Amino acid sequence: ADAAARQSELFRTLQSCGLDNLLPADLKAAAEVRLENPDLALKELGALMKPPLGKSGMNHRLKRFEQLAAELLSREEP
C-alpha cells in the first residue's frame, strides 16, 4: 500500500510539472495503470498491461519508473 501511494503521488507530481511526457512509453503506461488501480496487486496490474506482464516484470517497471521520476524531479528543483 505504501509503494502504491508513493508511485501514484510521484506520477501526479510529474503530471503537474509537465514532466510525464519525458517518461518512456512503457514506464508511463505502468505508472498510469498504477494510478488508475491503486488497490491492485502487482500481478493484477501486470495483467492490465498491453502486452501483459508478470508480477516481476511489473515490479521492475515500477521501480524503474520511481528511479527516473526522482531523477526528473531533482533536475527541476532550483
Backbone torsions as a table, in degrees:
resi	resn	phi	psi	omega
1	ALA	NA	-38.2	179.2
2	ASP	-65.0	-42.1	179.9
3	ALA	-64.3	-42.3	180.0
4	ALA	-61.6	-43.8	179.4
5	ALA	-65.3	-42.4	-180.0
6	ARG	-63.5	-44.6	-179.1
7	GLN	-66.8	-41.8	179.4
8	SER	-63.8	-43.1	179.6
9	GLU	-65.0	-40.0	176.8
10	LEU	-60.0	-44.4	-178.4
11	PHE	-67.3	-41.1	177.6
12	ARG	-62.0	-39.0	178.6
13	THR	-65.0	-44.0	176.7
14	LEU	-59.1	-42.9	179.6
15	GLN	-62.2	-44.3	-177.2
16	SER	-66.8	-27.6	177.4
17	CYS	-89.0	-4.1	-178.4
18	GLY	73.9	22.1	-177.3
19	LEU	-99.4	-7.1	-177.3
20	ASP	-62.6	-25.3	179.5
21	ASN	-73.1	-9.0	177.7
22	LEU	-87.5	-8.1	179.1
23	LEU	-76.8	143.6	170.8
24	PRO	-60.1	151.3	-174.9
25	ALA	-56.1	-39.3	-177.5
26	ASP	-67.2	-37.8	179.5
27	LEU	-74.0	-37.4	178.2
28	LYS	-64.6	-42.1	179.0
29	ALA	-62.6	-41.0	179.0
30	ALA	-64.3	-42.8	179.8
31	ALA	-65.8	-38.6	178.5
32	GLU	-64.6	-42.9	178.8
33	VAL	-63.3	-40.7	178.0
34	ARG	-62.9	-45.0	-178.8
35	LEU	-62.5	-40.4	-178.2
36	GLU	-76.2	-20.7	-175.0
37	ASN	-135.6	65.0	-173.2
38	PRO	-65.7	-20.3	-176.1
39	ASP	-93.3	-5.5	-177.2
40	LEU	-82.3	149.5	175.2
41	ALA	-75.8	163.7	-178.7
42	LEU	-56.1	-41.8	-179.6
43	LYS	-61.0	-41.8	179.8
44	GLU	-69.4	-38.7	176.5
45	LEU	-62.2	-44.4	179.7
46	GLY	-59.3	-35.5	179.4
47	ALA	-66.0	-23.2	-179.7
48	LEU	-83.4	-12.8	-178.0
49	MET	-75.4	156.3	177.0
50	LYS	-119.3	108.5	-6.2
51	PRO	-72.1	159.5	-177.8
52	PRO	-60.8	149.0	177.6
53	LEU	-117.7	153.6	172.2
54	GLY	-79.7	177.6	-179.8
55	LYS	-59.1	-46.7	-177.8
56	SER	-67.7	-36.6	177.9
57	GLY	-64.6	-41.9	179.0
58	MET	-67.9	-40.7	178.1
59	ASN	-60.6	-45.9	179.5
60	HIS	-60.4	-44.1	-177.9
61	ARG	-64.9	-41.9	-179.6
62	LEU	-70.0	-33.8	176.1
63	LYS	-66.3	-42.1	176.2
64	ARG	-62.4	-40.0	177.0
65	PHE	-59.1	-47.4	-178.7
66	GLU	-60.7	-42.3	-180.0
67	GLN	-63.7	-47.9	-178.4
68	LEU	-67.9	-40.3	178.9
69	ALA	-60.6	-43.1	178.5
70	ALA	-62.1	-41.3	178.1
71	GLU	-63.1	-45.8	-179.2
72	LEU	-62.6	-42.1	-178.6
73	LEU	-70.7	-33.6	179.3
74	SER	-67.9	-30.2	177.4
75	ARG	-69.7	-27.9	-176.4
76	GLU	-81.0	-18.9	-178.2
77	GLU	-72.0	141.7	-179.4
78	PRO	-67.8	NA	NA
